[in-house]
Amino acid sequence: MRWIPGAGALALALMCHTAGATVKDATASGFTVENTEVVPVGADVAWKALVHDVDRWWPKDHSWWGTESTLSIDARAGGCFCENAGARQAQHMAVVFVDPGKTLRMTGGLGPLQGMGLSGALEFRLAPAEGGGTRITMFYRAGGYTPDDLSKFAPVVDKVQAQQLRGLADFLRKPAK
């Protein structure tokens, strides 16, 4: 599915399979979702993949221009989680907090939420996992004005974000070449 402005794109995302996804809370004006994956690498390796290899692990069917575009994260305050396809460009989120190897926080509306005038705070939290490796938590709290009941969008966004985080986890689980 390509991101298309409007709620219809969110409804199509319901078809995504998800494991370990959690809607923390949801009201008519906003929601919080959280997804966690454990990967068999240290936080430094996970961080490098998160910020430097986003174009290799982010599902291209959850970008504006699919395989035609390149995704990047400029991990510095004021940096951009951006997508570029020549003259077509999108700032998905703005980087607002960076603690390398621990926390990356960005603000903005992902996908159709951006076109709906909604915004949120997305955090990637990295911590040592019990038994080794790194626990990566993707936490997103979104809200704003819309005539729609945002609580209906929470399960859809949660499933899509679980897929996105699973992309990072699968990338980190592949043997190094």
C-alpha positions as CSV (number, residue, x, y, z in Angstrom):
1,M,0.0,0.0,0.0
2,R,1.3,3.5,-0.9
3,W,0.5,6.3,1.6
4,I,-2.4,8.2,0.1
5,P,-3.8,11.2,1.9
6,G,-7.0,10.3,3.7
7,A,-8.4,7.7,6.0
8,G,-9.0,5.2,3.2
9,A,-5.3,4.3,3.2
10,L,-5.5,3.6,6.9
11,A,-8.3,1.1,6.4
12,L,-6.3,-0.8,3.8
13,A,-3.5,-1.2,6.3
14,L,-5.8,-3.3,8.5
15,M,-4.7,-6.3,6.4
16,C,-1.2,-6.2,7.8
17,H,-0.3,-9.1,10.1
18,T,1.1,-8.0,13.5
19,A,2.5,-9.6,16.6
20,G,3.4,-7.9,19.8
21,A,1.5,-4.7,19.0
22,T,-0.2,-2.7,21.8
23,V,-2.6,0.1,21.7
24,K,-1.8,1.8,25.0
25,D,-4.8,4.2,25.0
26,A,-7.2,5.7,22.5
27,T,-9.7,8.5,22.6
28,A,-11.6,10.6,20.0
29,S,-8.7,13.1,20.0
30,G,-5.7,10.9,20.0
31,F,-4.0,7.6,20.8
32,T,-0.8,5.9,22.0
33,V,0.7,2.8,20.4
34,E,3.8,0.8,21.4
35,N,5.6,-2.0,19.7
36,T,8.7,-3.9,20.9
37,E,11.2,-6.2,19.3
38,V,14.3,-7.9,20.7
39,V,17.3,-8.2,18.4
40,P,20.5,-10.2,18.9
41,V,22.9,-7.2,18.5
42,G,24.2,-4.5,20.8
43,A,22.6,-1.1,21.0
44,D,25.4,0.5,19.0
45,V,24.7,-1.8,16.0
46,A,20.9,-1.4,16.4
47,W,21.3,2.4,16.5
48,K,23.5,2.4,13.4
49,A,20.9,0.4,11.5
50,L,18.0,2.6,12.8
51,V,19.5,5.9,11.6
52,H,21.9,5.0,8.8
53,D,20.1,2.1,7.1
54,V,16.4,3.2,7.3
55,D,16.1,2.9,3.5
56,R,17.1,-0.8,3.7
57,W,14.6,-1.8,6.4
58,W,11.6,0.5,6.3
59,P,8.8,-1.2,4.2
60,K,8.7,0.5,0.9
61,D,5.0,-0.1,0.7
62,H,4.7,2.4,3.6
63,S,6.4,5.3,1.8
64,W,5.0,7.8,-0.6
65,W,6.9,6.6,-3.7
66,G,7.9,3.1,-3.0
67,T,11.1,1.8,-4.6
68,E,11.4,5.0,-6.5
69,S,12.4,6.9,-3.3
70,T,15.2,6.9,-0.8
71,L,14.5,7.3,3.0
72,S,17.0,8.9,5.4
73,I,17.2,10.0,9.0
74,D,19.5,12.9,9.9
75,A,19.9,12.0,13.6
76,R,20.5,15.5,15.0
77,A,18.2,18.0,16.6
78,G,16.5,19.7,13.7
79,G,17.3,16.8,11.4
80,C,14.8,15.2,9.1
81,F,13.2,11.7,8.6
82,C,12.8,12.4,4.8
83,E,11.9,10.7,1.6
84,N,13.3,11.8,-1.7
85,A,12.3,10.7,-5.2
86,G,14.0,13.3,-7.3
87,A,11.8,16.4,-7.3
88,R,9.2,14.6,-5.2
89,Q,10.1,15.0,-1.5
90,A,8.5,14.5,1.9
91,Q,9.5,15.3,5.4
92,H,7.8,12.6,7.4
93,M,9.1,13.8,10.8
94,A,11.5,16.2,12.4
95,V,14.2,14.9,14.7
96,V,13.8,16.6,18.1
97,F,15.9,14.5,20.5
98,V,18.9,12.3,20.0
99,D,20.7,10.2,22.6
100,P,22.8,7.9,20.5
101,G,22.3,4.2,21.3
102,K,19.4,5.0,23.6
103,T,16.6,7.3,22.2
104,L,15.6,8.9,18.9
105,R,12.5,11.1,19.1
106,M,10.8,12.7,16.1
107,T,7.7,14.7,15.8
108,G,5.1,14.9,13.0
109,G,2.3,12.9,11.3
110,L,3.2,9.7,9.6
111,G,1.6,8.8,6.3
112,P,-2.1,9.8,6.0
113,L,-2.0,11.4,9.4
114,Q,0.2,14.2,8.0
115,G,-2.5,15.0,5.4
116,M,-5.2,15.0,8.0
117,G,-3.4,17.7,10.0
118,L,-2.5,15.4,12.9
119,S,0.9,15.2,14.6
120,G,2.6,13.0,17.1
121,A,5.8,12.1,18.9
122,L,7.6,8.9,17.7
123,E,10.3,7.5,19.9
124,F,12.7,4.6,19.3
125,R,14.0,3.5,22.6
126,L,16.9,1.1,22.8
127,A,17.8,-0.8,26.0
128,P,19.6,-4.0,27.0
129,A,17.4,-7.0,26.7
130,E,17.2,-9.7,29.3
131,G,19.4,-12.5,28.2
132,G,21.4,-10.3,25.8
133,G,20.8,-8.2,22.7
134,T,18.8,-5.1,22.5
135,R,15.1,-4.4,23.2
136,I,13.8,-1.8,20.7
137,T,10.6,-0.1,21.5
138,M,8.7,2.0,19.0
139,F,6.3,4.4,20.8
140,Y,4.0,6.8,19.0
141,R,1.5,9.2,20.6
142,A,-0.6,11.1,18.0
143,G,-3.5,13.5,18.1
144,G,-5.0,16.7,16.9
145,Y,-8.2,18.1,15.5
146,T,-10.1,16.0,13.0
147,P,-13.9,15.5,12.6
148,D,-13.1,11.7,12.8
149,D,-12.9,9.6,15.9
150,L,-9.1,8.9,16.2
151,S,-9.6,5.9,18.5
152,K,-10.7,4.1,15.3
153,F,-7.3,4.7,13.8
154,A,-5.2,3.4,16.7
155,P,-5.4,-0.3,15.8
156,V,-4.5,0.4,12.2
157,V,-1.5,2.6,13.1
158,D,-0.4,0.1,15.6
159,K,-0.4,-2.7,13.1
160,V,1.5,-0.6,10.5
161,Q,4.1,0.4,13.1
162,A,4.5,-3.2,14.2
163,Q,5.3,-4.0,10.5
164,Q,7.8,-1.1,10.4
165,L,9.6,-2.2,13.6
166,R,9.6,-5.8,12.4
167,G,11.4,-4.5,9.3
168,L,14.2,-3.1,11.4
169,A,14.3,-6.3,13.6
170,D,14.4,-8.6,10.6
171,F,17.2,-6.5,9.1
172,L,19.2,-6.8,12.3
173,R,18.6,-10.5,12.6
174,K,20.2,-11.3,9.2
175,P,23.7,-12.6,9.3
176,A,26.3,-10.0,8.5
177,K,27.8,-10.3,5.0
